[in-house]
Amino acid sequence: MIDKNKILSGDKVLWGILALMGLFSFLPIFSSSSNLVYVIGTGTPLGYLFKHFIILIIGFFLMIGVHRIPYSYFKGISILMMPLVIVLLIYTASQGTLINGANASRWLKIPFIGVSFQTSALASVVLMVYISHYLSKIENTNIQFKNSILPFWTPVAIILMLILPSNLSSVILLFLMVLVSSFLSGYPLKYLFIIISSSIVVFLVFLLATKSFPDLIPNRIDTWISRIENFNTSTGAGSENYQIERAKIAIATGDIFGLGVGKSVMKNFLPQSSSDFIYAIIVEEYGIIGGVFIILLYLVLLFRILVVAHKAKSLFGKLLTMSIGLPIIFQAFLNIGVAVHVFPVTGQTLPMISSGGTSVWMTCISFGIILSVSSFYSNKINNKEDLIKNNQNPLNILGETL
C-alpha cells in the first residue's frame, strides 16, 4: 500500500519531469496568448496565464489524488465508468454542434461554472484502463475470439464509433493503442488481423454512407479530405495550408537559438498558437535547442513509463502503465509532427504544455494512474528493506494481493 505519510510517492524522476513541463508551459502560453488578445480580441495575456495556472493546479491536485489510489482499484472503477462514458458520448454527439458545417460535437458545457469538457478524452482513459483489466484477466487462458467479442471488442467499437464522426485523429490514435495493448498482452495476432480488416470495412462503409446521405450523420469527412489534400499539395489558400505555412515560417525563423522569450512574430498570425501549434512558437522563441529539449523531455517520460512498467510484477500493472502512458507520448510526437509538416493537421495538443482544460486534466489523471503503479512497487521495496534491517522475514508482505 502507499505510504500515507508521504504526499508524493512513486517515480521521483517522473514527478520532476512533469513539474518541469508544467512550469515551462507558462512561458509559451503567456507569449502565444497575444494572438487571442490582440488579433481575435478576447481576454488579456494575464487572464489567459491565470486561467492556465488554475487548470494546471487542478490537474496536479487530480494527479496527486489519483496516485494515492491503489492501482488495483482502477479495475472496478473502469467497469463502473464504462456505461457512464458511453452515455456521455451519446449525449455529446446528440447536441449536433456544427462549425462551418462540420461536426464539432466534442464538448459538454459544465453547468454553473461555464467550463467545457471533452468527453472523448475521458472515454479514452477509461477505455484503456478497462482493456488493461480485461486483457490481464484472460492471461494464461485459451483465448477464443468469439468469447472476447462481447466483453472486449464491443465496448471498444461503441466508443470508437461514437467519437469517429467528430474526431478522426483521436479514434485512430485510440484504436492503435488498443491494438498495441492487445499485442503486448499476447492476444493472438490472427484475431487482431480480423479486427483490423473488419475495422477498415466498417470505416469504408461509414464513408460511403455519409457521402451518400450527408444529412444522416453529422460528420467531418470534408474536413478530413481537405486536410489530406492540403498535406499532399503543401500550397493553396486553405486554412490548414495557412497554418502549416505559418508554422514552418516560425520554425525556420527560430534557427538555432531562437528569437528570445516572448519575441515570436508568428504567434500573431498562427491560429491555435497556444494549443495545436505551440511547438512552432517554442522553436521560434527558443530555437532548435528549445525544440530538441522538448523532444528530450518526452523521450525521458517514455523511458520512465517503460521503467515503471518493467517494475510492475502483475500483467495488469504493466498493461495499465503502457496503455495509459504510450498514448500521451504518441500524441506529443503527433503534435510535433504536424508542426514540422510530417503529418496532416490533426488538432492534437502538446501534452502538459499546450493550453486547454480537459486535455491537461486527463493527462494529469493518466500520469496519476502510472504513479499509482510506481508507488505500489516502490513502497513494497521500501517495506522489504525496512524488514531486512530489522532482521524480519520480508516474505509476509511480498505476497501479491491483486
C-alpha positions as CSV (number, residue, x, y, z in Angstrom):
1,M,0.0,0.0,0.0
2,I,1.0,3.6,-0.4
3,D,2.7,5.3,2.5
4,K,0.1,7.8,3.7
5,N,2.8,9.8,5.4
6,K,4.1,10.9,2.0
7,I,2.3,13.4,-0.1
8,L,4.1,12.4,-3.2
9,S,5.3,8.8,-3.8
10,G,6.4,6.8,-6.8
11,D,8.8,7.6,-9.5
12,K,10.6,10.8,-8.5
13,V,12.1,11.4,-11.9
14,L,8.6,11.3,-13.4
15,W,7.3,13.8,-10.8
16,G,10.3,16.1,-11.6
17,I,9.8,16.0,-15.4
18,L,6.0,16.7,-15.1
19,A,6.7,19.6,-12.8
20,L,9.3,21.0,-15.1
21,M,7.0,20.7,-18.1
22,G,4.2,22.4,-16.2
23,L,6.4,25.3,-15.1
24,F,7.9,25.7,-18.6
25,S,4.4,25.8,-20.2
26,F,3.7,29.2,-18.6
27,L,6.3,30.9,-20.9
28,P,4.9,29.8,-24.3
29,I,1.3,30.1,-23.1
30,F,1.8,33.7,-21.9
31,S,3.6,34.6,-25.2
32,S,1.2,32.9,-27.6
33,S,-1.9,34.3,-25.9
34,S,-1.3,37.6,-27.6
35,N,-2.9,36.1,-30.7
36,L,-6.1,35.7,-28.8
37,V,-5.9,39.1,-27.2
38,Y,-4.8,41.4,-30.0
39,V,-5.9,39.5,-33.1
40,I,-9.1,37.9,-32.0
41,G,-9.8,40.4,-29.3
42,T,-10.7,38.3,-26.3
43,G,-9.3,38.5,-22.8
44,T,-5.9,39.6,-21.6
45,P,-2.5,37.9,-21.5
46,L,-2.5,37.8,-17.7
47,G,-6.0,36.5,-17.8
48,Y,-5.0,33.5,-20.0
49,L,-1.9,33.0,-17.9
50,F,-4.0,32.9,-14.7
51,K,-6.5,30.5,-16.4
52,H,-3.7,28.2,-17.4
53,F,-2.3,28.4,-13.8
54,I,-5.7,27.3,-12.4
55,I,-6.0,24.5,-14.9
56,L,-2.5,23.2,-14.0
57,I,-3.2,23.5,-10.3
58,I,-6.4,21.5,-10.6
59,G,-4.5,19.0,-12.8
60,F,-1.7,18.4,-10.3
61,F,-4.2,18.0,-7.5
62,L,-6.0,15.4,-9.6
63,M,-2.7,13.7,-10.2
64,I,-1.8,13.7,-6.5
65,G,-5.3,12.4,-5.6
66,V,-5.3,9.7,-8.2
67,H,-1.8,8.4,-7.4
68,R,-2.9,7.8,-3.8
69,I,-5.4,5.2,-5.0
70,P,-4.0,1.6,-5.1
71,Y,-3.9,0.8,-8.8
72,S,-5.8,-2.4,-8.4
73,Y,-8.9,-0.3,-7.6
74,F,-8.9,1.0,-11.2
75,K,-10.2,-2.4,-12.4
76,G,-13.5,-1.8,-10.7
77,I,-13.5,1.9,-11.4
78,S,-13.2,1.3,-15.2
79,I,-16.1,-1.2,-15.2
80,L,-18.3,1.3,-13.4
81,M,-17.2,4.2,-15.6
82,M,-17.7,2.4,-18.9
83,P,-21.6,2.8,-19.1
84,L,-21.2,6.4,-17.9
85,V,-18.7,7.5,-20.6
86,I,-20.9,5.8,-23.3
87,V,-23.9,7.8,-22.1
88,L,-21.8,11.0,-22.1
89,L,-20.6,10.3,-25.6
90,I,-24.1,9.7,-26.8
91,Y,-25.3,12.9,-25.2
92,T,-22.4,14.9,-26.6
93,A,-23.0,13.5,-30.1
94,S,-26.7,14.3,-29.9
95,Q,-26.0,18.0,-29.5
96,G,-25.4,18.4,-33.2
97,T,-22.9,21.2,-32.8
98,L,-21.6,22.4,-36.2
99,I,-18.6,24.7,-37.0
100,N,-18.5,25.8,-40.7
101,G,-20.9,22.9,-41.5
102,A,-18.7,20.2,-39.9
103,N,-19.5,18.1,-36.9
104,A,-18.0,19.7,-33.7
105,S,-19.9,17.8,-31.1
106,R,-16.9,17.1,-28.8
107,W,-17.6,19.2,-25.7
108,L,-20.1,19.3,-22.9
109,K,-20.7,22.6,-21.1
110,I,-20.5,22.1,-17.3
111,P,-23.4,24.0,-15.7
112,F,-22.8,26.9,-13.3
113,I,-19.0,27.2,-13.9
114,G,-19.1,27.7,-17.7
115,V,-16.3,25.2,-18.4
116,S,-16.3,22.9,-21.5
117,F,-15.4,19.3,-21.0
118,Q,-14.3,17.0,-23.9
119,T,-16.0,13.7,-23.2
120,S,-13.8,11.7,-25.7
121,A,-10.7,12.4,-23.6
122,L,-12.3,10.9,-20.5
123,A,-13.7,8.0,-22.6
124,S,-10.2,7.2,-23.9
125,V,-8.6,7.0,-20.5
126,V,-11.5,4.8,-19.1
127,L,-11.3,2.5,-22.2
128,M,-7.6,2.0,-21.9
129,V,-7.9,1.1,-18.2
130,Y,-10.8,-1.2,-19.0
131,I,-9.0,-3.2,-21.7
132,S,-5.9,-3.5,-19.5
133,H,-8.1,-5.1,-16.9
134,Y,-9.8,-7.4,-19.4
135,L,-6.5,-8.5,-21.1
136,S,-4.9,-9.2,-17.7
137,K,-7.9,-11.2,-16.6
138,I,-7.6,-13.6,-19.6
139,E,-3.9,-14.1,-19.0
140,N,-2.9,-17.8,-19.3
141,T,-6.2,-18.8,-20.7
142,N,-7.1,-20.3,-24.1
143,I,-8.3,-17.1,-25.8
144,Q,-11.2,-17.6,-28.1
145,F,-12.2,-14.8,-30.4
146,K,-15.9,-15.4,-30.0
147,N,-15.6,-15.2,-26.2
148,S,-13.9,-11.8,-26.4
149,I,-16.3,-10.1,-28.8
150,L,-18.9,-9.0,-26.3
151,P,-16.8,-8.1,-23.2
152,F,-13.8,-6.7,-25.1
153,W,-14.4,-5.6,-28.7
154,T,-18.0,-4.4,-28.3
155,P,-17.1,-1.6,-25.8
156,V,-14.1,-0.7,-27.9
157,A,-16.3,-0.5,-31.1
158,I,-19.1,1.5,-29.3
159,I,-16.7,4.2,-28.0
160,L,-14.8,4.5,-31.3
161,M,-17.9,4.8,-33.4
162,L,-19.3,7.5,-31.1
163,I,-16.1,9.5,-31.3
164,L,-15.5,9.0,-35.0
165,P,-17.9,11.5,-36.6
166,S,-16.3,14.4,-34.8
167,N,-12.7,13.4,-34.2
168,L,-11.0,11.0,-36.6
169,S,-7.4,11.6,-35.3
170,S,-8.4,10.6,-31.7
171,V,-10.1,7.5,-33.0
172,I,-7.1,6.4,-35.0
173,L,-4.8,7.1,-32.0
174,L,-7.1,5.2,-29.6
175,F,-7.5,2.3,-31.9
176,L,-3.8,1.9,-32.5
177,M,-3.2,2.0,-28.7
178,V,-5.9,-0.8,-28.2
179,L,-4.1,-2.9,-30.8
180,V,-0.7,-2.2,-29.2
181,S,-2.0,-3.2,-25.7
182,S,-3.6,-6.3,-27.1
183,F,-0.4,-7.3,-28.8
184,L,1.7,-6.7,-25.7
185,S,-0.7,-8.9,-23.7
186,G,-0.3,-11.8,-26.0
187,Y,-3.7,-11.5,-27.7
188,P,-3.5,-13.8,-30.8
189,L,-2.3,-12.0,-33.9
190,K,-4.7,-13.8,-36.2
191,Y,-7.6,-12.3,-34.2
192,L,-6.0,-8.8,-34.4
193,F,-5.9,-9.1,-38.2
194,I,-9.6,-9.9,-38.2
195,I,-10.3,-6.8,-36.1
196,I,-8.1,-4.6,-38.4
197,S,-9.8,-5.9,-41.5
198,S,-13.2,-5.6,-40.1
199,S,-12.5,-2.0,-38.9
200,I,-11.3,-1.0,-42.4
201,V,-14.5,-2.3,-43.9
202,V,-16.7,-0.6,-41.3
203,F,-14.8,2.7,-41.8
204,L,-15.3,2.5,-45.6
205,V,-19.0,1.8,-45.2
206,F,-19.2,4.8,-42.9
207,L,-17.5,7.0,-45.5
208,L,-19.8,5.7,-48.3
209,A,-23.0,6.1,-46.1
210,T,-22.1,9.6,-45.0
211,K,-21.1,10.7,-48.5
212,S,-24.3,9.3,-50.0
213,F,-26.5,10.6,-47.2
214,P,-24.7,13.6,-45.7
215,D,-27.6,14.7,-43.5
216,L,-27.9,11.3,-41.9
217,I,-25.0,11.6,-39.5
218,P,-23.2,14.9,-38.9
219,N,-19.6,14.4,-39.8
220,R,-16.2,15.9,-40.7
221,I,-15.4,13.9,-43.8
222,D,-14.9,17.0,-46.0
223,T,-12.5,18.4,-43.3
224,W,-10.6,15.1,-43.3
225,I,-10.3,15.1,-47.1
226,S,-9.3,18.7,-47.2
227,R,-6.6,18.2,-44.6
228,I,-5.1,15.2,-46.5
229,E,-5.2,17.1,-49.8
230,N,-3.6,20.2,-48.3
231,F,-0.9,18.0,-46.7
232,N,-0.1,16.4,-50.1
233,T,-0.1,19.7,-52.1
234,S,1.5,22.0,-49.4
235,T,0.2,25.0,-51.2
236,G,-3.1,26.7,-51.6
237,A,-5.4,29.1,-49.7
238,G,-7.0,26.6,-47.3
239,S,-6.9,27.3,-43.6
240,E,-4.8,24.2,-42.9
241,N,-2.2,25.3,-45.5
242,Y,-2.2,28.8,-43.9
243,Q,-1.5,27.2,-40.5
244,I,1.3,24.9,-41.8
245,E,3.0,27.7,-43.8
246,R,3.0,30.0,-40.7
247,A,4.3,27.1,-38.5
248,K,7.1,26.4,-41.0
249,I,8.0,30.1,-41.1
250,A,8.1,30.2,-37.3
251,I,10.4,27.2,-37.1
252,A,12.7,28.5,-39.8
253,T,12.9,31.9,-38.1
254,G,13.9,30.3,-34.8
255,D,17.1,29.0,-36.3
256,I,19.4,27.5,-33.6
257,F,19.0,29.8,-30.6
258,G,15.6,31.4,-31.3
259,L,14.4,35.0,-31.2
260,G,14.1,35.0,-27.4
261,V,11.4,34.6,-24.8
262,G,8.2,36.3,-25.9
263,K,9.6,37.6,-29.1
264,S,7.8,35.3,-31.5
265,V,6.3,37.1,-34.5
266,M,4.2,34.2,-36.0
267,K,2.1,33.9,-32.8
268,N,0.2,36.9,-34.1
269,F,-0.6,35.1,-37.4
270,L,-0.8,31.5,-36.5
271,P,-4.2,30.2,-35.4
272,Q,-4.2,27.9,-32.4
273,S,-0.7,29.2,-31.5
274,S,-1.3,28.4,-27.8
275,S,-2.6,24.8,-28.4
276,D,-2.2,22.8,-31.6
277,F,0.8,24.8,-32.9
278,I,2.5,25.8,-29.7
279,Y,5.6,23.7,-30.7
280,A,6.2,26.0,-33.6
281,I,6.1,29.0,-31.3
282,I,8.5,27.3,-28.9
283,V,11.0,26.7,-31.7
284,E,10.7,30.3,-32.9
285,E,11.4,31.7,-29.5
286,Y,13.9,29.1,-28.2
287,G,15.4,27.8,-31.5
288,I,16.3,24.3,-32.4
289,I,17.8,23.9,-29.0
290,G,14.5,24.5,-27.3
291,G,12.7,22.2,-29.8
292,V,15.2,19.4,-29.1
293,F,14.9,20.0,-25.4
294,I,11.1,19.5,-25.6
295,I,11.6,16.3,-27.6
296,L,14.1,15.0,-25.0
297,L,11.6,15.6,-22.2
298,Y,9.1,13.4,-23.9
299,L,11.7,10.7,-24.5
300,V,12.6,10.8,-20.8
301,L,8.9,10.5,-20.0
302,L,8.7,7.5,-22.3
303,F,11.8,5.9,-20.6
304,R,10.3,6.4,-17.1
305,I,7.0,4.9,-18.3
306,L,8.9,1.8,-19.5
307,V,10.8,1.7,-16.2
308,V,7.5,1.7,-14.2
309,A,6.0,-1.0,-16.5
310,H,9.1,-3.1,-16.0
311,K,9.0,-2.8,-12.2
312,A,5.3,-3.8,-12.1
313,K,5.0,-7.5,-11.3
314,S,1.4,-8.1,-12.4
315,L,0.3,-8.1,-16.0
316,F,-2.4,-5.6,-15.1
317,G,0.2,-3.1,-13.7
318,K,2.4,-3.5,-16.9
319,L,-0.5,-3.1,-19.3
320,L,-2.1,-0.3,-17.3
321,T,1.2,1.7,-17.4
322,M,1.8,1.1,-21.1
323,S,-1.8,1.6,-22.2
324,I,-2.2,4.9,-20.3
325,G,1.3,6.3,-20.9
326,L,2.0,5.4,-24.6
327,P,-0.9,7.4,-26.0
328,I,0.4,10.6,-24.3
329,I,3.8,10.1,-25.9
330,F,2.3,9.3,-29.3
331,Q,0.1,12.4,-29.0
332,A,3.1,14.6,-28.3
333,F,5.0,13.4,-31.3
334,L,1.9,13.7,-33.4
335,N,1.6,17.3,-32.4
336,I,5.3,17.9,-33.1
337,G,5.0,16.1,-36.5
338,V,2.1,18.4,-37.5
339,A,4.1,21.5,-36.7
340,V,7.0,20.3,-38.8
341,H,4.7,19.1,-41.6
342,V,5.3,15.4,-41.2
343,F,1.6,14.7,-40.5
344,P,-1.6,16.4,-41.7
345,V,-3.3,18.8,-39.3
346,T,-5.0,16.8,-36.6
347,G,-6.0,19.1,-33.7
348,Q,-4.0,17.1,-31.1
349,T,-2.4,19.3,-28.4
350,L,1.1,19.0,-26.9
351,P,0.5,17.2,-23.5
352,M,1.4,19.2,-20.3
353,I,2.4,22.3,-22.4
354,S,-0.5,23.4,-24.6
355,S,-3.4,25.3,-23.2
356,G,-6.6,23.6,-22.6
357,G,-8.7,22.2,-19.7
358,T,-9.8,18.6,-20.5
359,S,-6.5,17.6,-22.2
360,V,-4.4,18.8,-19.2
361,W,-6.7,17.2,-16.7
362,M,-6.8,13.8,-18.5
363,T,-3.1,13.8,-18.9
364,C,-2.6,14.5,-15.2
365,I,-5.1,11.7,-14.3
366,S,-3.2,9.4,-16.6
367,F,0.1,10.1,-15.0
368,G,-1.6,9.8,-11.6
369,I,-2.5,6.2,-12.5
370,I,1.0,5.5,-13.7
371,L,2.4,7.0,-10.5
372,S,0.0,4.8,-8.5
373,V,1.6,1.7,-10.1
374,S,5.0,3.1,-9.4
375,S,4.1,3.9,-5.8
376,F,2.8,0.5,-5.0
377,Y,6.0,-1.3,-6.1
378,S,8.3,1.4,-4.7
379,N,6.7,1.0,-1.2
380,K,6.9,-2.8,-1.4
381,I,10.6,-2.5,-2.0
382,N,11.0,0.1,0.9
383,N,9.0,-2.1,3.2
384,K,11.1,-5.1,2.3
385,E,14.3,-3.1,3.0
386,D,12.9,-2.0,6.4
387,L,12.2,-5.6,7.4
388,I,15.6,-6.8,6.4
389,K,17.2,-4.0,8.5
390,N,15.1,-5.2,11.4
391,N,16.0,-8.9,10.8
392,Q,12.4,-9.7,10.0
393,N,11.2,-12.0,7.3
394,P,10.0,-9.9,4.3
395,L,8.1,-12.7,2.7
396,N,5.0,-11.8,4.7
397,I,4.5,-8.5,2.8
398,L,5.6,-9.6,-0.6
399,G,2.6,-11.7,-1.5
400,E,0.7,-10.3,-4.4
401,T,-2.8,-9.5,-3.4
402,L,-4.2,-8.3,-6.7
